[in-house]
């Protein structure tokens, strides 16, 4: 150890020769002196540590110092002294296994993190490409609108079935049925009128909202008037009306907590195109339900007392057979109950299928309507049409907006469509047309009412308030 500082000093002096030709001699001597002092300090530290170290540690230090001083025998000494002879390798099995397990866990964690990031971008609609954006729009609309509409449609059909069954089994009088039907059809117009008064009071009304509410109110009253003058139509609406009112009110009660936001702007051309698309979707929806899920809701309960084959004839056949049985039956309530309860049971598969159909139409409407609106905008969003989910705990004002604007329009709209469908079904059915022709006529009437009512639904939300979304 004592020779370490001497070796360092001699090495510095030896290599300082060439520097003397270019550097001041005094400066070089100062550097050599300082380095020598530093080496001496290292020697003292090493000596102090070695004095308190174990024999093995001291021997190891001596070997490294000999190697630094260039001792050739130190190489062989280092090999003999530092060689590791591991006798029992089993002690390393555990750590190796743990290392492999750790790698698997790390890979699994990486995959989970990647999937989480992907799902997060999907839910926040942050994909830049058109395909990713479309996937996000469909996913968000499916999780919100699809689940709500699909579930509530199934429950709606079961409620309609139970209501019609209860009315028939208790032989409810025509007056009772008419009152129930009229009350259910007036829920939407009543909410509409209250909402219009609220808009005027708050100063949020404008020409668009006033005209929209007026058109929707007129459509509702016209459909109700047609049902009044069409024989037996109002009687059938005693079950169809409540099931539709439940669906629209329950839907808005749920959706007030999970509204959708989007970046589309309502415009006349886009609204007209959306009305045509929505009408076409409603026609296809009615046709699909008539052919693949006829035994559902109030219509199926109506057909319970008819010939078994008529239950598969679709909405028109069910309605006409029920009216014939209701008008010509002179049985007592007890006898009537026994007759229908023998075969009266819901076909849950058809109810669920209708829920799936209706959910699919609403999802397509959510996504396609925004794309169409954006297509006709004067200033398009540069990143494309995007839907985002905005869960919230609604304030009193937001609840009032949902029920006195959105739900008022939706309930009025739904009631008008149902009244028009029942009236058309009874009218065309009385002409002696085939059931398939009557079903197509009814679906065409539903499509026409949908086309006429959708613009009012859109523009009722364009008051003098911040517009959160055109997708409601």
HELIX and SHEET records of a PDB file:
HELIX    1   1 UNK A    2  UNK A   15  1                                  14    
HELIX    2   2 UNK A   17  UNK A   20  1                                   4    
HELIX    3   3 UNK A   25  UNK A   52  1                                  28    
HELIX    4   4 UNK A   55  UNK A   68  1                                  14    
HELIX    5   5 UNK A   73  UNK A   82  1                                  10    
HELIX    6   6 UNK A   89  UNK A   92  5                                   4    
HELIX    7   7 UNK A   93  UNK A  124  1                                  32    
HELIX    8   8 UNK A  130  UNK A  141  1                                  12    
HELIX    9   9 UNK A  142  UNK A  146  3                                   5    
HELIX   10  10 UNK A  147  UNK A  169  1                                  23    
HELIX   11  11 UNK A  174  UNK A  202  1                                  29    
HELIX   12  12 UNK A  207  UNK A  229  1                                  23    
HELIX   13  13 UNK A  233  UNK A  255  1                                  23    
HELIX   14  14 UNK A  268  UNK A  292  1                                  25    
HELIX   15  15 UNK A  297  UNK A  302  1                                   6    
HELIX   16  16 UNK A  303  UNK A  305  5                                   3    
HELIX   17  17 UNK A  308  UNK A  312  5                                   5    
HELIX   18  18 UNK A  314  UNK A  328  1                                  15    
HELIX   19  19 UNK A  333  UNK A  341  1                                   9    
HELIX   20  20 UNK A  348  UNK A  375  1                                  28    
HELIX   21  21 UNK A  396  UNK A  401  1                                   6    
HELIX   22  22 UNK A  402  UNK A  406  3                                   5    
HELIX   23  23 UNK A  407  UNK A  429  1                                  23    
HELIX   24  24 UNK A  435  UNK A  459  1                                  25    
SHEET    1   A 2 UNK A 258  UNK A 262  0                                        
SHEET    2   A 2 UNK A 387  UNK A 391 -1                                        
END                                                                             
